[in-house]
Amino acid sequence: MSIIVAKVGALVAAHKLFDRPSSYQGISARSMFVTPEIDALAKPPFPDTLEGERYAALAQYLDAFCELNEITVSEVCKGKPPGVMLARVCPVEDDFWSMRITDPDDTPGMRILGAFSDLNSFVGLICDFREYIDDFDEEVYFVKESWKNYFGDLKPHTGRRLDDYLTNYSKL
């Protein structure tokens, strides 16, 4: 077991991160660890409002990730295809990623920023509606600071190719 995987386990035991399996099937073919705030946003019941629909879309995205559904991925940090589900953020060598929830179609969507802790194991640290993110570089700075607060000097999981991060994906 890697040091970072052990640290994730300790953070889950301390209730600082939540292990969030699929709420629909209860499985974790991929592991998703989120902050208590993100966990709360993705828990039903959802209000019968547009905001509630967006939180339901967040929950569906997390379920799909955990259920090993195919994820579309972009390795470029600029000029990503509009519908891509997971994309690197700049600078790519820091190994932080953006999960892009794009539903409902008539909204700007939501973003979860975080990093991989191991193959098929993601730690989501920051989540917000896309229209509230004025300066994406500033959000990346915040996710790096959040990572340091949780993991100290440990760096996110790294790899040379997408297969080192994720299985069952489609590269866009």
C-alpha angles and dihedrals in degrees: 000000000000122000091245093052089051090050091051088052091051091049090051091049089051091049091240090118127027125221100226115195122183108298089208102048100014092230134128107201081153120026122238120190118185140174118261088254094056091044090054093050091053097050123099146262093077121195117255091248137097088262089053090052089053092051089049089053088052090053091048091051092051090047092051091050092051093044090058093245114166111278122203111225136193119196093193118090096206128050097017119181108264098242099043112131101205128026139170118248126219128300092038093195089069089065100226121144141197121224105208117210104190101174136135090051095221093059134071088244130220136282132215114195122199145105142256118265093189140339107316091359119113131183113207112201108162128036130176144146108274094235090059092058103089097165114031092189088058090052089052089052089051093050090051090050090047090051089053090050091054102033107022111205095349111117124219120265110282136200144169098232138020092261087068090062109029146014127212099030138137117221115225 
